Amino acid sequence: MKINGAKCKIISPSEDKILIDGQGVESVSEFVFLGSVVPSTSADVKRRIALASQAFGRLKAAIWDRKDIRSALKERLYNALI
């Protein structure tokens, strides 16, 4: 396995410089890993709410504004998505 030092980030209380193949690893206080903000839970919740809001908004023209889709179906979709 080859690790790409340019794509690596580290959260550490230590100020020591970490090198991978002679390349420095960036030290950060938080980062996105598998869709979640690590280690901040409040930032993660805010990010997930924003992503869900964007996805829901993209359904406006496709579902919510259409007159040919019954209200009962829209309600079922809404309940399934929320």
C-alpha positions in Angstrom: 0.0 0.0 0.0 1.3 3.5 -0.9 0.2 6.4 1.2 -0.1 9.8 -0.5 1.3 12.4 1.9 -0.3 15.3 0.0 -3.8 13.8 0.8 -3.1 13.0 4.4 -4.1 15.2 7.4 -3.5 14.6 11.1 -5.2 15.8 14.3 -2.6 15.8 17.0 -1.9 17.8 20.2 1.9 17.4 19.4 3.7 20.1 17.4 6.1 17.4 16.0 6.3 17.4 12.1 5.2 14.1 10.6 6.7 13.1 7.2 5.5 10.5 4.7 8.0 9.9 1.9 9.8 13.1 2.9 6.6 15.1 2.5 5.1 16.9 5.5 1.6 15.9 6.6 -0.9 18.8 7.2 -1.9 19.3 10.9 -5.6 20.4 11.2 -8.1 20.8 14.0 -11.0 19.1 12.0 -11.6 17.5 8.6 -14.3 15.6 6.7 -13.9 11.8 6.8 -16.5 9.6 5.2 -19.0 12.5 5.0 -18.6 13.5 8.7 -16.7 16.3 10.2 -14.1 14.9 12.7 -14.0 15.6 15.7 -16.6 18.4 15.8 -20.2 17.1 16.2 -21.9 20.5 15.9 -20.1 21.3 12.7 -21.0 17.8 11.4 -24.7 18.3 12.2 -24.7 21.7 10.5 -23.0 20.3 7.4 -25.4 17.4 7.2 -28.5 19.7 7.6 -27.1 21.9 4.8 -26.6 18.9 2.5 -30.0 17.6 3.2 -31.6 21.0 2.6 -29.8 21.3 -0.8 -31.0 17.8 -1.8 -34.5 18.5 -0.7 -34.5 21.9 -2.6 -33.5 20.1 -5.8 -36.8 18.2 -5.7 -38.8 21.5 -5.9 -39.3 21.5 -9.6 -39.3 17.8 -10.0 -41.9 17.0 -7.4 -43.3 19.8 -5.2 -44.2 22.3 -8.0 -45.8 19.7 -10.3 -49.6 19.7 -10.6 -49.9 16.3 -12.1 -48.6 14.6 -8.9 -51.3 14.0 -6.3 -51.0 15.6 -2.9 -51.2 12.3 -1.1 -48.2 11.0 -3.0 -46.2 14.2 -2.2 -47.1 13.7 1.4 -45.9 10.1 1.4 -42.6 11.2 -0.3 -42.2 14.0 2.2 -42.7 11.6 5.2 -40.3 9.1 3.6 -37.6 11.7 3.1 -37.9 13.3 6.5 
